[in-house]
Amino acid sequence: MAKAKPSLALLEMESRLGYKVSPSTYPDQHSKRFCSDLRPVTESTYCKTRREFEEYERQACRKDKKTAPERALSEIDVVETISCDDDRISLTCKRNVYIFNATLDICLGWGFNLALLVTNDEAFDISSVAKVYSLLDGLIAAKLRLDISSGATPLFFRLPREVRNEIYNFALPKGSWQAADTDGSNWNNFIGDPSGFYFPLSSKLTVLALSRQMRQEALPLAYRRTLFKLDDMDDLVKLLVAVGKIVRDNIESLELTWGCRADSNLKWDVNPNPEYLYFPLPTLHAAKCVQLLKQCELIFNISSNNFKADPSIRELCSLSISRVQICDLAHEPIDDHGLAKWLKAEMESPPQEREIEN
């Protein structure tokens, strides 16, 4: 069966939408952007119209869900900036008929930038999350000041921090995390919280929901005890942008398939050949993926020479212990790591051997 001409399909979509997409007024005309599913926004008027029409059809299937204009979209002004330390997220909404009428610019303080084109619904959700968590932070801070002034410190927090850490270690089991939805709807909700403090790691970890201070103390350990399983680098980019610095600093276990759905879909659009089932290695988001991975504590960042020359480490090596086991903060052995292996050998070797080596 012959394919319909793109011009006919374009006219049909414009008729259903009730408007035409004009490149001169579309929000993305000045920069290279991606949709929330990390597919690139193309220059083609036909592709932009198709994207508008696909989202229009998707929203039409959700009649029970109010769209952003019905949910007081007017509260989202022309520009809104969400900041956390050196990270900045700028949300710009244009008042027009387009469904994709907002741009989202993510600028993380260490040089990572991601420019997105989002729908009015997505913009509303991002803005709402930011406002809710800002209000919540203010209420919690006020309560904390009141507790301090009245001397009402809970008994648990009167325990030494070392003891509390041991309790957290028993209360937080090892677990795994997988992206339940790769459409982009879930991760958008938490872009509005650049700190990552409220990212919902798991509803089973009730210790994280008891109080803000307890969550603040236990959250790093919870992430260190979690194995993240991701289907491709699209999911990785979404996760590491949405979870914030507190999470990127504490992820230690990661399973990642080195593929890219957005890249494969783009190449298929260029060459939709059923016989071309195997694509070359992904390139679309590879650089951003590596850039984000470098911010994670998957690799020890201290240099070998600095570690070995550290005065406290040298003092530790002066001990002579028959059996040494070195563990991470989650009490898991890391004896096979290069520096840990060196330290173990130094501490277990007899003093006489050290004198000969020196």
Disulfide bonds with the S-S distance in Angstrom:
none
